Amino acid sequence: MTADLMPDDEFDAMIAELDAAIAKAGGRVRFWTCPVRAHRERLDENGWPVVTVEWRNGIAHCTAPRCNQTSRQRSTT
């Protein structure tokens, strides 16, 4: 099963719009995905997204094997 995935620029625009709407409403939401596209688009055997982020002490960590990306660092990919 293959999923139709949104291009990165459309995804980023969608998140920016969502963030603006939340800020306008006075709310706050923390959202982070690994900058490595293959990590954030992992699917299980049924085609469902796999959780790829774990929050520890307010910092998001990618759970993909051998990935050290966190929400505290800038992407190098």
Secondary structure per residue as TSV (DSSP state, phi and psi in degrees):
chain	resnum	aa	ss	phi	psi
A	1	M	-	360.0	130.1
A	2	T	-	-113.4	143.4
A	3	A	-	-102.6	143.2
A	4	D	-	-81.6	111.3
A	5	L	-	-101.2	143.7
A	6	M	-	-71.9	135.9
A	7	P	-	-59.6	152.0
A	8	D	H	-53.9	-44.3
A	9	D	H	-65.7	-36.8
A	10	E	H	-68.7	-39.5
A	11	F	H	-62.7	-46.6
A	12	D	H	-61.4	-40.4
A	13	A	H	-64.9	-41.0
A	14	M	H	-62.5	-43.7
A	15	I	H	-65.5	-39.8
A	16	A	H	-62.2	-42.0
A	17	E	H	-64.4	-42.9
A	18	L	H	-62.5	-44.2
A	19	D	H	-61.3	-43.3
A	20	A	H	-63.1	-41.4
A	21	A	H	-65.2	-40.8
A	22	I	H	-66.6	-42.9
A	23	A	H	-63.4	-41.0
A	24	K	H	-62.2	-35.7
A	25	A	T	-80.6	-3.9
A	26	G	T	83.5	13.0
A	27	G	-	-96.8	178.0
A	28	R	-	-147.1	129.1
A	29	V	-	-133.3	137.7
A	30	R	-	-101.5	126.1
A	31	F	-	-141.4	130.9
A	32	W	-	-149.9	139.8
A	33	T	-	-127.6	151.9
A	34	C	-	-61.8	136.8
A	35	P	S	-68.9	-13.4
A	36	V	S	-80.4	108.6
A	37	R	H	-53.0	-42.7
A	38	A	H	-61.2	-29.3
A	39	H	H	-75.2	-42.0
A	40	R	H	-80.1	-8.8
A	41	E	T	-110.2	17.0
A	42	R	-	-66.0	139.5
A	43	L	B	-124.5	150.5
A	44	D	-	-83.3	-175.1
A	45	E	T	-65.1	-17.1
A	46	N	T	-98.5	1.9
A	47	G	S	87.7	8.7
A	48	W	-	-88.0	146.4
A	49	P	B	-60.7	142.6
A	50	V	-	-96.5	135.5
A	51	V	-	-63.7	123.8
A	52	T	-	-117.6	7.3
A	53	V	E	-131.6	138.5
A	54	E	E	-125.9	129.1
A	55	W	E	-92.1	125.9
A	56	R	E	-135.0	120.7
A	57	N	T	53.9	39.6
A	58	G	T	79.1	6.8
A	59	I	E	-120.0	131.6
A	60	A	E	-85.1	136.8
A	61	H	E	-123.3	132.6
A	62	C	E	-69.1	137.3
A	63	T	-	-97.9	4.4
A	64	A	S	-66.5	143.7
A	65	P	T	-55.6	135.0
A	66	R	T	62.3	18.6
A	67	C	-	-102.2	130.7
A	68	N	-	-110.3	15.0
A	69	Q	-	-68.4	138.6
A	70	T	B	-133.8	168.0
A	71	S	T	-72.6	-7.2
A	72	R	T	-90.2	-9.5
A	73	Q	S	-118.1	155.6
A	74	R	-	-83.2	147.1
A	75	S	-	-68.0	143.4
A	76	T	-	-111.3	7.2
A	77	T	-	-105.4	360.0
